[in-house]
Amino acid sequence: MLSSLPAAAIVAGGTDLVVRMRNGERHSYLIDVAGLSEIAGITPEEGGRLRIGAAATHGQIAADGTVRKACAGLALACSQVGSPQIRNMGTLGGNLVNASPAADSLAPLLVHNAMLALEATGGARTESLERFITGPYRTTIGKTELLCSVSVDRLEGYEEGYRRVAKRAAWAISRLSCAWALREEGGLIEDVRIAVGSCTPVPFRPSRAEDFLRGRRREGPVIAKAVEMVADEIREKSGLRPSFAYKLPVVRDLLAEELGGRSCS
């Protein structure tokens, strides 16, 4: 259907699309996919991963027992989206395709190595979230493609969480956000994953800081150095911005607190 209606727009929850249309965006057709069972549901996959349908709402994801156990940061992030009304309408797929730098789901999905499944009449493809989002409100999705599902790593046994800073507790977008997952073995950090959102044009994983932390003890000087490495990567990606006067100190404090031993999962 999409291939025969190039001027059409996909609508599921409509929490982003309807706002844009009120601001002047126009489409010849709207195709409602909210009721498609093929892109709904949350199910285990082989290889220690979890499939989340693109039509799953933030409310469903936040309440799902499997997500809360295996992807605690994502469940926590989805529980903080907008308001109860928005969480019960807005979908994960819509959050991804809209690609707002402040989208709450993006940082925890990066931590879980999210892979996106897209389909079109000409065939199907998968793409990592890191490659899918190319800039603020820009993605690689084609005009005739439909985002069907997201596959994520299950991280049972990790300390995991999500924190964001916004003007209000509800009905407000994130000014900055951080997600992380960490596992220790024998007193050493065996694996660590960090993602930062709302500080750069595209949410990202600070790979240098992650590599530095693996194999080290979770001690104050180690955490402090890693946090500074994260701040350096933020500056490299965004340059110097006036907002960094408050954003970078907050990012430093959040990561130092959480990586230093406090989990909010």
N, C-alpha and C positions, 0 to 999 in steps of 0.2 A: 504493500500500500504506500509506503513512504517513497518508493521509486516512482510511483505514478502521480504523487502529490508533492512536488519539490518545494512548494511554498507552505507546506504544513509544519506544524509544531507539535511535539510530543507533550502531553500533559498527564501527570499522575496526581501529585498532591496540589500542584499549581501555586505553591507558596512563593516561588520566585517568578514564574512566568506571568501570573496575574498582575503582580506589581509592575513588571516591565511593560505589560500591555496597557496598564493604566497610565504609564508614562509615555505612551505613544508608539510602542512596538506593535506592528501589525502582522497578522498571518491570515492567509486565505482559508486555512483549515486547521482545526485542532483535533488531534487523535488521542483519545483517552485510553491509556494502557493500564490504569490502576487495577483493573479487574483481571488482568492476564495471570493465570496461575503459573505459567511458565517462567515469569520473572519475579515471582513472589517467594516467600518462605526462607527459612534458615536451616541448612542441612549440612551434616558432616561430609567431608570429601576424603579421598584416599591421600596418603602422604602427610597426615597431620594438619590438614587445612580445613577451613570452614567456608561454605558457600552462602552468601547473603544475596538474596534477590534484589534487583535494583528497585523494585516496587515496595520493598520493606520500609515501613515508616520508622522515624527516629524513636517513636514510642515503643514500637514492637522490638526494635533492637535493644533499647535500654532495658526492657523487661525480660528479655529472653535469657533463660537460665544458662544455656550453653555459651552465649556471648559473654555473660557476666563472669563465667568461670575461665574461659579461654581467651577472651579479648576484653579484659576489664576496662582498659582505657577507652575503647570505643564505646562500650556501654555507658560509661560515665560521661563521655563527650555528648552522646546522643541525648542523655537525660538533661543536658543543659541548653539544648537548642531552643531558642525562642521562648515559647510558652506551651502549656499543655495542648492548646488548640493546634498550634503549628506542629508540634511533635506528633500529633495524631494524624496529620495530613501530609506533612512534608516527607519526602522519600530520600533514601540514601542515593539513589541514582540521580535525582534532581540536584542534590547537593553537589555531586561530583561534576555533572555536566554544566552546572552554573559556574563552577570553578572560582568562586569568590576566595580571595586570599584569606579571608576571615572565617571560612567555613569550618565549623567545629570538628567535622568528621575527618578532615584531611590529615592532620598530624598523627592521630592514632592509627589511621589506615596505613600511613607510611611506616610506622613502627612495625606493623604486621605484614609488611611486604605485599601490599594489595596488588592483585592482578585483576584486570577488568576484561570481561567477556563481551564483545560487541558482535552484532549480527546485521547483515544486510542481504538483499536478494542475491548478490554476487558471492556471498560466502561469509564465513565467520573469522574472527581474529581475536587474539588476546594481547593486551598491552599493560605494562606496569603503570602504576599510578604516577610514578616519577616522570615517565615519558608522555603520559596522556595529557597532563596539564602543562601547557607551554607558556602561560602568562596569566595575568589577572583576567578572569572571565574568558579565557581562551583554552581550547582543547583540540585534540586531533580528531574528534568525532566527525564523521562525514555526514552530509545532509541526509543521506538515506540510511544511516546506521542507527541502531537501537542498542543502548547499553542494557544488557540483560542481567548481569550478575557481577558480584565482586567476590573473589576468593582471597582469603587471608590466612596467615599462619596462626595456628592455635599455640598459645604460650602459657600452658598450665605450668605452675611451679615458678613463675617469674613474679617479682614485685612489679607492679604496673600501675600507672595512673595517668591522669590528665588534669591540667590546671589552665585556667584562662583568666584574663583580666578584662573586664568590661565596665561601662559606666554604671550599669545596673545589674542586678542578679538575673533579671528576665527581660525579654523584649529588647535586647541589646546585642549587637555583634561584638565579637572578640576584638579587643585592641591588641592583644598578643596571646599566644597559647603555647603550651609545651606538653608533649606526650613522651612517655618513656616506658621501657620495660628492662628489667635487670635480673640476672640470675647469678648467684654465687656458688662456688664449689671449693671446699677446703680453705675458706677465708679469702679466696681470690675471686675477682669478677670474671666469670666464665663468658658471659655474653651481656652486652648492653646495647640498647637501641634508643635513640633520642630523635625527636622531631620537633621542629619549631614552626609555628604558624603566625601569620599576621605581622611579622617583622620584615618579611622579604616579599618580592612580587609573587613568588611561588613557595609554598611550604617546603621544607627540605630536611634531610638527615645530615647532621654535621659529622661526616665520616671520619675526619681526622681525630675529633674528640672521642668518638666511639673506639677507634683503633687504639688510641692512647690508653683508654681505661681497661681494655681487655687484658686479663692476666695480672692486674695490679690489685693491691689491697684497697679497700674502701676507706681511705683515710683522708683527713682534712686537706693536706697539701695536694694530694692526688686529685681530689674532687675540685679544689680551687683552680688547679691548672687546666683541668678539662673544661670547666665553666668559662675560663678566659678564652680557650680555643673555640668554644661555641660562639662567643661574642665576636671574635676575630672573623669567623666565617660569615656571620651576619653582616658585618661591615663590608666584607669582600663582595657579597652578593648585592648589597643595596647602596653602597657608598655611605656617606655621612648624611643623615637626615635629621631635621630638627627634633622629630619625635624620639630619636634615640636617647635624648637627654633623660627621658624617664623610662623608655622601654628597655634599654640595655641593663640598667641596674635592677629592674624587676626580673628580667630573664635570669640574670646572675643569681639573685636571691632565690627564685623558684627552683632552679636546677640545683643549687647548692643544698637547699633544704631537702629536696626529694631524693637526689642521688646520694645524699649523705646518710640516708637510712630511714626516711619516713615515706611510707607508701599510702596513697589515698585510694587504692583499689578496693 
